[in-house]
Amino acid sequence: MPEAALAFEEALRRVLAAAAPLPAETVPFHEAAGRVLAEPLRAERDEPPATKSAMDGFALRAAHTASATPQRPLRFRFSEVIAAGRPARGPLPERPMGAAEGLPAARIMTGALLPEGADAVVKQEHTEPEGGSCFLIRRSLAPGENAIPAGARMARGEPLLDAGEPLGPQALGILAAARCERVRTHRRPVVALLALGDELVDLGDPLGAGQTPVTNLHVLTALVRRYGGLPRSLGVAPDDPERICTMLEPWLARSDADGGTPPCDLVLTLGGTHRGDFDYVHTVLERLGAGLSFDRIRMTPGSSTIFARHGATLCFGLPGTPMASWAAFEALVRPALWRLAGRRQLEHPRLTARLAEPLPHEHGSTAFVACRVRWVGGEPEVAPIQGRHPHEPPASARADGLIRCPEGQRLPAVGDWVRVEWLAD
């Protein structure tokens, strides 16, 4: 039998020790969004492949501009217009044209390759038209001015993305620039969710006396999807251990030695984690043969969270109250989900903000407090969001941050600077 009440840090350690990155698979580019890169990505070519113009203007040789001054401008003549994606017809002449014709140049657009021999671009607004294809400039240019050198965006062999990085919008842009039509990523975790309770009614079903709409199931299903998992909502199960076992068993891995892909990587049950007359999560896990790791944590809310393993499948029993299930998910399930997905960074970004209102007073446990971050006078300020009752719509609905108050440490006072987990992807 596990310890009666585990410290939160030890509970998290056990969860992460049981979670290992899922195997890698190759997916087409259009399926890579939201996944996690399984191997480092290096550039296989230079981009741009040759020097490009950073401006609309005129490509020329910087040496030809050395004597240009406001009082003694130089005349240039362009012989072609180079658009982005179209190569120049030929190299820029090395020698100046006749005095009447002007020095050689080429009209060029942003992103176009410089013609051979050109090494700088004068901005269009820094020139003075002089009829036809001639223009004047009144200042000298340095080699490379207003030009993007070959390999500036990426150089052949350069590391672009590390293994363990989630493929968000900007990372997808890098993949596209590197011409990655197929990508090695970790498999996305499959997560089954089952809400427990005779009193719970799902959408579309009639609401009887004493019953209440199920909400946690939909909140956590959306969070699983947001954090990169593939949710499989099993709906609502009555307070019947036989029925719960029947609904969960097809989703559990048989054993660690079975090999292959388990039906489900992570199972979440919602409710039934206490020791009341109609709380059956302990009974169900025992009947299914899951190995219990812990069933009580010194954290608030969420102290009755249960964690077990069934072969390769991780099993979490979360409390049924909205705030407790959300806090336990963010504190314990999300890090496990990110570890399964292959992420290296398992924590949300953090910021430091000044505490604007008192925190709730808790003794003997790690406290997780939903909060709202705002900017006052250019500085971040954070205020806890307190619900009137644990069964009401949770404070998390309005939260964009989470304050963790470690067990045994003094609670921050109003005006103190506190660290806030920013609840972003």
C-alpha positions in Angstrom: 0.0 0.0 0.0 1.5 3.4 -0.9 2.1 6.2 1.5 -0.9 7.8 3.0 0.0 11.3 1.7 2.9 11.9 -0.6 4.6 15.3 -0.9 3.8 16.9 -4.3 7.4 16.9 -5.5 7.7 13.2 -4.9 4.4 12.5 -6.6 5.6 14.5 -9.7 8.9 12.6 -9.6 7.1 9.3 -9.7 4.8 10.3 -12.5 7.7 11.6 -14.7 9.8 8.5 -13.9 7.0 6.4 -15.3 6.5 8.5 -18.5 8.9 8.0 -21.4 8.9 9.7 -24.8 6.8 7.7 -27.3 8.5 6.1 -30.3 9.3 8.3 -33.4 7.4 8.1 -36.6 7.8 9.8 -40.0 4.8 12.0 -40.9 4.1 14.3 -43.9 4.7 18.0 -43.3 1.0 18.9 -43.2 0.6 16.5 -40.2 3.5 17.8 -38.2 1.8 20.8 -36.5 1.6 20.3 -32.8 3.9 17.3 -32.7 7.4 17.2 -31.2 10.5 16.8 -33.2 12.2 13.4 -32.6 15.7 14.2 -34.1 17.7 17.4 -34.7 17.1 19.3 -37.9 20.0 20.6 -39.9 20.0 22.7 -43.0 20.8 20.8 -46.2 21.5 23.9 -48.3 22.2 27.6 -48.1 19.2 29.9 -48.0 19.3 32.2 -49.8 21.5 30.3 -52.3 23.2 33.5 -53.4 23.1 37.2 -52.4 19.6 38.8 -52.5 18.4 42.3 -52.4 16.9 43.5 -49.1 15.2 46.5 -50.7 13.5 47.7 -53.8 16.3 49.8 -55.6 19.2 49.4 -57.8 22.0 46.8 -57.7 25.5 48.1 -58.4 29.1 47.8 -57.5 29.9 49.6 -54.2 33.3 50.6 -55.5 31.6 52.6 -58.3 30.0 54.8 -55.6 33.1 55.8 -53.7 33.3 59.4 -55.0 29.6 60.2 -54.7 28.8 63.2 -52.5 25.8 65.5 -52.0 27.6 68.2 -54.0 28.9 65.9 -56.7 26.3 63.1 -57.4 27.1 60.2 -59.7 25.0 59.1 -62.6 24.0 55.4 -63.1 22.1 53.7 -65.8 20.1 50.5 -65.5 19.8 48.1 -68.3 17.3 45.6 -66.9 14.7 45.1 -64.2 15.2 42.0 -62.0 12.1 40.7 -60.2 12.1 38.2 -57.3 12.3 34.7 -58.6 13.8 35.7 -61.9 17.5 35.5 -62.6 19.4 38.4 -64.2 20.0 38.2 -67.9 23.8 38.5 -67.3 26.5 39.9 -65.2 26.8 43.6 -64.4 29.4 45.2 -66.6 32.8 45.7 -64.8 33.7 49.0 -66.4 31.7 52.2 -66.3 29.9 53.1 -69.4 30.7 56.3 -71.2 30.3 59.5 -69.3 27.0 60.2 -71.0 25.6 56.7 -70.4 26.4 56.5 -66.7 27.7 53.8 -64.4 26.3 50.3 -64.8 23.4 49.2 -62.5 20.3 47.0 -62.6 16.8 47.8 -61.3 16.1 45.2 -58.6 13.1 44.2 -56.4 13.2 43.0 -52.8 14.2 39.3 -52.7 15.7 39.1 -56.2 19.1 37.7 -56.7 21.8 40.3 -57.3 23.4 40.0 -60.8 26.9 38.7 -60.9 29.4 41.5 -60.1 26.9 43.6 -58.0 27.6 43.7 -54.3 25.3 46.4 -52.9 21.9 47.9 -53.4 20.9 51.5 -53.2 17.4 52.1 -51.9 15.0 53.5 -54.4 14.2 56.5 -52.1 17.9 57.4 -52.0 18.1 58.0 -55.7 17.0 60.8 -58.0 15.5 59.9 -61.4 17.1 61.6 -64.3 15.0 60.6 -67.2 14.6 57.3 -68.9 16.8 54.7 -67.3 19.2 57.0 -65.5 19.4 58.1 -61.8 21.7 59.9 -59.5 23.1 59.0 -56.1 24.7 61.4 -53.6 26.4 59.1 -51.2 28.7 56.1 -51.3 27.7 52.6 -50.4 29.6 49.8 -48.6 29.9 46.3 -50.0 27.0 44.3 -48.8 24.8 47.3 -48.1 21.1 46.5 -48.4 21.9 43.0 -49.5 21.2 39.6 -47.9 24.2 37.3 -48.2 24.1 33.7 -49.2 23.3 31.5 -46.2 22.0 34.3 -44.1 18.7 32.6 -43.3 20.3 29.2 -43.0 23.7 27.8 -43.9 24.3 24.2 -45.0 24.9 22.0 -42.0 23.7 24.6 -39.5 21.4 23.3 -36.7 17.9 24.6 -37.1 15.7 22.8 -34.5 16.6 20.5 -31.6 15.0 17.2 -30.8 12.3 17.7 -28.3 11.1 21.0 -29.7 7.3 21.3 -30.3 6.4 22.2 -33.8 4.5 25.4 -33.5 3.8 27.9 -36.2 7.3 29.4 -36.3 9.0 26.0 -36.3 6.7 24.9 -39.2 8.1 27.9 -41.1 11.6 26.7 -40.5 10.6 23.2 -41.7 9.1 24.7 -44.9 12.2 26.8 -45.5 14.4 23.7 -45.1 12.1 21.9 -47.6 11.2 19.1 -45.2 8.3 17.3 -46.9 8.5 14.5 -44.2 9.4 14.9 -40.6 10.5 12.6 -37.8 8.3 13.3 -34.8 7.2 11.4 -31.6 3.9 9.7 -31.8 1.1 11.8 -30.3 -0.2 10.3 -26.9 -3.6 8.8 -27.0 -5.6 9.8 -23.9 -8.9 8.1 -22.8 -11.2 10.1 -20.5 -14.1 8.8 -18.5 -16.3 10.7 -16.1 -17.7 8.8 -13.2 -21.0 9.4 -11.3 -24.7 8.6 -11.4 -25.4 12.3 -11.0 -23.6 13.3 -14.2 -25.4 13.8 -17.5 -23.7 14.5 -20.8 -24.9 16.9 -23.5 -28.0 15.7 -25.3 -29.3 13.5 -22.5 -32.2 14.5 -20.3 -31.4 16.0 -16.9 -33.1 14.2 -14.0 -33.8 15.3 -10.5 -30.5 15.7 -8.5 -28.4 15.3 -11.6 -25.9 17.8 -13.0 -24.3 18.4 -16.4 -20.8 16.9 -16.8 -18.2 19.6 -17.4 -14.8 18.2 -16.4 -14.9 15.7 -19.2 -15.2 18.4 -21.8 -12.7 20.8 -20.1 -10.0 18.1 -19.9 -10.7 16.7 -23.3 -10.0 20.2 -24.7 -6.8 20.5 -22.6 -5.5 17.2 -23.8 -6.0 18.3 -27.4 -4.4 21.7 -26.6 -1.4 20.1 -25.1 -0.7 17.8 -28.1 -2.6 14.6 -27.1 -5.3 12.7 -29.0 -8.3 12.6 -26.7 -10.7 9.7 -26.7 -13.8 10.7 -24.7 -15.5 7.6 -23.3 -18.4 9.6 -21.9 -20.0 9.1 -18.5 -20.0 5.9 -16.5 -22.4 5.2 -13.6 -21.3 4.3 -10.1 -20.9 0.7 -11.0 -17.4 -0.9 -10.8 -18.3 -3.6 -13.3 -19.5 -1.1 -15.8 -16.4 1.1 -15.2 -14.1 -1.9 -15.7 -15.9 -2.9 -18.9 -15.5 0.7 -20.3 -11.8 1.0 -19.4 -10.4 -2.4 -20.1 -10.2 -2.1 -23.9 -8.0 1.0 -23.6 -5.4 -0.5 -21.3 -2.0 -2.0 -22.3 -1.7 -5.6 -21.4 1.8 -5.6 -20.0 5.2 -4.0 -20.5 6.4 -7.1 -22.3 3.6 -7.2 -24.9 5.4 -4.7 -27.2 3.6 -2.8 -30.0 1.5 0.3 -29.5 -0.9 0.1 -26.6 -4.6 1.0 -27.2 -4.1 4.1 -25.0 -1.0 5.8 -23.5 -2.8 7.6 -20.7 -6.2 7.0 -19.0 -8.0 9.7 -17.0 -11.0 9.0 -14.8 -12.8 12.0 -13.3 -14.4 11.6 -9.9 -14.6 8.6 -7.4 -11.1 9.0 -6.0 -12.1 9.4 -2.3 -13.0 6.5 -0.1 -16.8 7.1 0.0 -19.4 4.4 -0.4 -19.7 5.2 -4.2 -16.1 5.9 -5.0 -14.8 3.0 -7.0 -11.5 4.1 -8.7 -9.4 2.1 -6.2 -11.6 -0.9 -6.7 -11.5 -0.7 -10.5 -7.7 -0.3 -10.7 -7.2 -3.3 -8.4 -9.6 -5.4 -10.5 -7.9 -4.4 -13.7 -4.5 -5.3 -12.3 -3.0 -1.8 -12.3 0.0 -1.2 -10.0 -0.8 1.7 -7.7 1.9 4.3 -7.1 0.0 6.8 -4.9 -3.5 7.8 -4.0 -3.1 10.9 -1.8 -0.9 13.9 -2.2 -0.1 16.8 0.0 -1.4 19.4 -2.5 -4.5 21.5 -2.6 -6.7 21.4 -4.5 -6.4 17.8 -5.9 -5.2 15.9 -2.8 -7.1 12.7 -3.7 -5.4 12.3 -7.1 -4.5 8.7 -7.9 -1.7 7.4 -10.1 -1.1 3.8 -11.3 0.3 1.9 -14.2 -1.2 -0.9 -16.3 1.6 -2.1 -18.5 2.7 0.8 -20.6 -0.5 2.8 -19.9 -0.4 5.5 -17.3 -3.6 5.7 -15.2 -4.7 8.9 -13.4 -7.8 9.1 -11.2 -8.6 12.8 -10.8 -11.0 14.4 -8.3 -14.5 15.2 -9.5 -14.7 18.8 -8.4 -13.9 21.2 -11.3 -11.1 23.2 -9.7 -9.4 20.1 -8.2 -9.5 18.2 -11.5 -8.0 21.1 -13.4 -5.3 21.8 -10.8 -4.3 18.1 -10.7 -4.3 18.0 -14.5 -2.0 21.0 -14.9 0.3 19.9 -12.0 0.7 16.2 -12.8 -1.0 15.0 -16.0 0.2 17.8 -18.3 3.9 17.2 -17.5 3.4 13.5 -18.1 1.6 14.2 -21.4 4.4 16.4 -22.6 7.0 13.8 -21.6 5.1 11.2 -23.6 4.9 13.5 -26.5 8.7 13.9 -26.5 9.1 17.5 -25.2 12.3 18.4 -23.4 10.8 21.4 -21.6 8.0 20.2 -19.3 7.1 23.4 -17.6 5.0 26.4 -18.7 6.9 29.7 -19.2 7.1 31.6 -16.0 7.0 35.3 -15.2 7.5 37.3 -12.0 4.7 39.6 -11.0 3.7 41.6 -7.9 1.0 40.0 -5.7 -2.0 42.4 -5.6 -4.3 40.5 -3.2 -3.9 38.0 -0.4 -3.4 34.3 -1.2 -5.7 31.8 0.5 -4.1 30.4 3.7 -3.2 26.7 3.4 -1.2 24.5 5.9 0.8 21.4 5.3 0.6 21.1 1.5 1.7 22.5 -1.8 -1.0 25.0 -2.9 -1.9 25.8 -6.5 -3.7 29.1 -6.9 -5.5 30.1 -10.1 -4.7 33.8 -10.9 -5.1 36.6 -13.3 -2.2 38.6 -14.6 -2.6 42.2 -15.6 -0.2 45.1 -16.3 -0.4 48.2 -14.0 1.9 51.1 -14.7 4.0 48.9 -17.0 4.6 46.2 -14.4 3.0 42.8 -14.2 0.6 42.3 -11.3 -1.2 39.1 -10.3 -4.4 38.5 -8.3 -5.7 35.1 -7.1 -9.1 34.1 -8.4 -11.1 32.5 -5.6 -14.3 30.5 -6.1 -17.1 30.6 -3.6 -17.6 26.8 -3.6 -15.5 23.9 -5.1 -18.4 22.7 -7.2 -19.1 26.0 -8.9 -17.6 26.7 -12.4 -13.9 26.8 -11.6 -11.7 29.8 -11.2 -9.6 28.3 -13.9 -12.2 29.5 -16.5 -10.9 33.0 -15.9 -7.3 32.2 -15.1 -4.2 32.8 -17.3 -1.7 31.9 -14.6 -1.0 29.5 -11.8 0.9 30.3 -8.6 2.5 27.4 -6.8 3.1 27.8 -3.1 5.5 25.0 -2.0 4.8 23.1 1.1 6.6 24.4 4.2 7.4 27.8 2.7 6.0 31.2 3.9 3.0 32.3 1.8 3.8 35.5 -0.2 2.3 38.7 1.2 0.6 41.4 -0.8 3.3 43.4 -2.6 5.7 40.5 -2.8 7.1 39.4 -6.2 5.9 35.9 -7.0 6.6 33.5 -9.8 3.6 32.7 -12.0 3.2 29.8 -14.5 1.9 31.4 -17.7 -0.7 29.0 -19.0 0.2 29.0 -22.6 1.0 26.1 -25.0 
